[in-house]
Amino acid sequence: MAELEVDVVAADGKVWSGTARQVSAPAADGDIGILAGHTPILSVLREGPVRIVPAGGGAPLAWHVDGGFLSVDDNQVTVVIDAVSEAAAAATSGH
């Protein structure tokens, strides 16, 4: 199964980097889910949760963001965020 290479960065440095099966984020016009093979996109983010399902399994990761943007191209996902706070991973397991 194809994987996504993901980088989550904030103004003060890298927040997380690794491979993932899925990324979801609060796009300006609604929530967006990214899987391997997604078409290229550049989207502004609104306030809300960014969730990552790691490729190797384990608990989903989540951060609450105050805005930023998301870029997808050739299974490379870059999430640039204005401000971030780590959310409880358990809160994302039921989506």
C-alpha positions as CSV (number, residue, x, y, z in Angstrom):
1,M,0.0,0.0,0.0
2,A,1.3,3.4,-0.9
3,E,2.1,5.8,1.9
4,L,2.3,9.6,2.4
5,E,5.4,11.4,3.4
6,V,4.2,14.1,5.8
7,D,5.9,17.1,7.3
8,V,4.0,19.3,9.9
9,V,5.9,22.5,10.5
10,A,5.2,25.7,12.5
11,A,7.0,29.0,12.6
12,D,9.3,27.7,15.4
13,G,10.3,24.5,13.7
14,K,9.2,21.0,12.7
15,V,6.3,19.6,14.7
16,W,6.2,16.1,13.2
17,S,7.7,14.2,10.2
18,G,7.1,10.7,9.0
19,T,5.0,8.3,6.9
20,A,1.3,8.1,7.1
21,R,-1.7,6.3,5.7
22,Q,-4.0,9.2,6.1
23,V,-4.0,12.9,6.9
24,S,-7.1,15.0,7.6
25,A,-7.2,18.7,8.1
26,P,-9.7,21.6,8.5
27,A,-9.6,23.2,5.1
28,A,-11.2,26.6,4.6
29,D,-14.1,25.2,2.7
30,G,-14.6,22.0,4.8
31,D,-12.6,19.1,6.2
32,I,-10.3,17.4,3.8
33,G,-8.9,13.8,3.9
34,I,-5.7,12.9,2.1
35,L,-4.8,9.4,1.1
36,A,-1.9,8.2,-1.1
37,G,-2.5,9.1,-4.8
38,H,-4.4,12.3,-3.9
39,T,-4.4,14.9,-6.7
40,P,-2.2,17.9,-6.1
41,I,-3.8,20.6,-3.9
42,L,-3.0,23.7,-2.0
43,S,-5.5,24.7,0.7
44,V,-5.8,27.3,3.4
45,L,-6.5,25.8,6.8
46,R,-9.0,27.2,9.3
47,E,-8.9,26.5,13.1
48,G,-9.5,22.9,14.0
49,P,-7.8,19.5,14.3
50,V,-5.1,18.1,12.0
51,R,-5.1,14.3,12.3
52,I,-2.5,11.8,11.1
53,V,-2.8,8.0,10.9
54,P,0.8,6.7,11.0
55,A,1.8,4.2,8.3
56,G,3.3,1.8,10.9
57,G,0.1,1.6,12.9
58,G,-0.3,2.9,16.4
59,A,-2.5,5.6,17.8
60,P,-3.5,8.5,15.5
61,L,-1.7,11.8,16.1
62,A,-3.6,15.0,16.4
63,W,-2.9,18.7,16.8
64,H,-5.3,21.7,17.1
65,V,-4.2,24.4,14.7
66,D,-5.2,28.0,14.5
67,G,-4.7,28.3,10.7
68,G,-2.1,27.8,8.0
69,F,-2.1,25.9,4.8
70,L,-1.7,22.3,3.4
71,S,0.1,21.3,0.3
72,V,-0.2,17.8,-1.4
73,D,1.9,16.8,-4.4
74,D,3.1,13.3,-5.4
75,N,2.3,11.7,-2.0
76,Q,4.2,14.5,-0.2
77,V,2.0,16.3,2.3
78,T,3.3,19.5,3.9
79,V,1.2,21.2,6.6
80,V,2.3,24.7,7.6
81,I,0.6,26.0,10.7
82,D,0.3,29.3,12.4
83,A,0.0,28.0,16.0
84,V,-0.4,24.5,17.3
85,S,-1.4,22.6,20.5
86,E,-1.2,18.8,20.8
87,A,-4.6,17.3,21.1
88,A,-5.4,14.0,22.9
89,A,-4.8,11.1,20.4
90,A,-7.7,9.2,22.0
91,A,-10.1,11.9,20.8
92,T,-9.3,11.1,17.1
93,S,-9.7,7.4,17.3
94,G,-13.5,7.5,16.8
95,H,-13.7,9.5,13.6
